Amino acid sequence: MMEMGSMRFGSAKVDITPPLPIPLAGYASRKADFEGISRPLYVRACLFHQIGDTGETSKALMLQADLIWWGTERLQDLSRVIQEKWDIPAQHIVYHASHTHGGPQTTRRLNPMLGRLKEEYVLYLERKVEEAIQLAHDNLEPVRMERGTGECPGISINRRNWRDGSVVSAPNPGGVNDTEVTVIHFVIESAAKADGTDAMDGADRRDGRTKGVMFHFTCHPTSTGANRITSDYCGAAMEVLDQVLGEGVSCFIQGCCGDIRPRLLNEEEDAFRAGSEDDIGRSGEMLARTVLDILQGPLTPLAPSEIRVWSTQADLPYQRVPSMEELQADMEDSETRAEWKLLLRTDPGRLMPSGTLHLQLLQVAEGLAFLAMDGEIVVEYGLWIKLLSDNQVLPLGYSNGMVGYIPTARQIHEGGYESVSSIPYFGYPAPMVPQIEENIRSGIRELIQCMEHANKRNIRQEEL
């Protein structure tokens, strides 16, 4: 078989901690500006640059940030700037957020009870994003890729449980969970080796060193509701890894954690308790040690492949769309419901019979692709994606914007926060119908089949 071309990889880490007073996003109970900084926030740029056998090149970029999500309405313009400056196709860019609830709001499209946007911060964030991309571009180096997996069961737990005939937010040790940690290791190799030629005397002394580590895990970063900036356990884990492996080397990527939260329980272990920065530190240390253990074990090489991307949409029909008259009626609403009605009245485009979930599949190596989705996807979908793709696809929630929670058909029937109670916060006009699950699964199957067919064509061509 003919050997594929080489991969170059660049990475960067830039501070995006708000330099101005600003409200934090994620909890309706927090209304004032943040009171202090427990852990700074960063954006990390991971740049893939594939060089083909005939010299053709392609690029892909993942921007991972210590944010609750990215503002959907700004991404098209930002992608255009990135494409013009660095020749990265807009469809090859993934905007990914850790989903920390210790950072600022980035959108006006959601209920302001979740945090009010300050335009000055978004402009500041975009400047920092451009800075990170340039740094990553400037340190591109030939790499080889390898992956490994392990388990980290002590951090997370399913948060949907039954109490008095209703689904509530309570610890469910027997509930569905995903404790798997997947690590992608980028190892520097000399240009000679990357080109398939023999290494010369005096080869790059960096050869064999770690260039980057991406690690995938699934758990809500909601350890604390304090009104302080924090990157939560995700940031704590990256701090440990950067200390061990090198500054800016590590990058956390979030899975489908819509119904999974930190395992912080009261003494009876029948309810959740508020966490602290000490709890965050312990969870981060636990996750980082799991990553380091995986790096010490046997890792599977990942062969370079052409960077490819496929995208589609899944229709999300609503059960019932309220009329404008209903939205104007004053029924002694709570503040949250009043803000929800105002959001729908001032943006009638939301009063459509269905919404849309955007799906983007980005392949960067043989056996490695990212499925980015712009929702709070529950864990059941994430586990299914990994099973369907034979663990070749890592599911990413909180990517490329935010539409809201994406529950399963069963959860819609059961009720609970993810399928019903969260509706006013995300500006949905109503709960969705159970059919959304099959719509989403159909879209995901389509993307994975496209990837599999493309890879089979490559194999046949190489055999010729």
C-alpha positions, 0 to 999 in steps of 0.5 A: 500500500502506498503511504499517505502524506504527512501531518503537521500539527500546531497548538497554542494557548491564550488567556481569555479571562475577562479583563472587565466586570461581567456577569457569568453564564449558566446559573439564573441565581447569579445576576451580579458581575463576577466577584473574583478569579479562581482559575483563569480561562483560555482558548486553545487552537489545534491546527491540523495541516495535511500534506498529500503525496503530490504536495496538495495541502489541507487544513483543519482547526479546532478552537477549544475554549473555557466557555459555556458555549460559543455564540452562534450569531458571531461564528460565520463572520469569524470563520470568514476572517480565519479563512481569509487570513490562514486559508482554513476553509470555514467548514473545516473549523470546529468551535468547541467549548468545555461548557464551564459555568464559570465563564461569561455569556457569548450570545444574545440568542438565549434567555438572559437569565442564563447570563447577559452578554457584554459585547466588549467581551466578545470582541476581546475574545475574537482578538484572542482567538486570532492571536491563538491561531497565528501562534499555532500556525507559527509552530506547525511541526511534523507529527505522528499520531497515536491514541489510547483509552482508559477509565475515570469512574470517580468524577461523574454520575447520571443526574436523572432519577425518579422521586415521587413519580417524577424525574428530578435532578438527583444522583443516579448511580445506576444510570447511563454514564460514560467514564471513558477517557480517550487520549490523542497523542501528537509526537514530534518527528523530524521532517525527514521521517515525516517525508518517509526518508531516512533521518540524517545526522543532527536531526531535530532534537525535538524528535520524539517529544510530545507536541500535543495531547487532546483528551476526551471525557464526558461530564458537566463542568458544574462543580461550583455555582460560586460567582467566580471565574473558573475553568472547573475540573477541565481546566484543573486537569489541563493545568496538571498536564501542562505542568508535566508535559509542557505549557499549552500542550494539553487540550480537553474536549467535552463529550455528550454530557447533557445528563451527566454531572460531577459526582459531588454528593451529600453524606447520604449520597442521595442528593448533590452538594455544592462543590468548591475549588478544592473539589475541582482540583481533586477531580482535575488531578484524577482526570489528569492522572488517568491521561498520564497513565494512558500515555504510559500504556500501549497506544495505537498508531493513527495513520494520516489521511486526507482531511475530510468534512461532512455536514448535515442537519437534523430536524427538531419538531416541537410539540406545540408552538404558542401563539403571539397572544399567549406570549403577550398574556400576563399570567403572573409569570416567573422572571424566567418565564417572562424573559422567555416570552419576551425572547419569543415575542421579539424574535418571531422567527423562533415560532416555527414548527421545528428547530435544527441541530447542526452536525459536522463530522471532521476526519483528521486521521485514519480511525479518528474523526470528531462529530461536532454538534451545537447542542447540550447532547445527552450521554445516550447519543454519545455512547451510541456514536462511539459504538456505531463508529467502532470508536473511530468518532469522538462525539463533541457537544457544545460545538459551533454554537448552541441551540439547547438540550437534546434529549432522547425520545424516552426522556421526552416521555419521562419529562425532567430538566433536559426535555421540559424544564430547560425550555424557557432558558434556551428559547425553544417555543415548546418541548420537542417530539420524540421523533427527534431521536430518530431524526438525529440518529439518521443524520449521524448514520448518514455522516458516518456512512459517508466517512466509511465509503470515502475511506474504502475508496482510498483503500481500493485506490492504494491497493491498485 
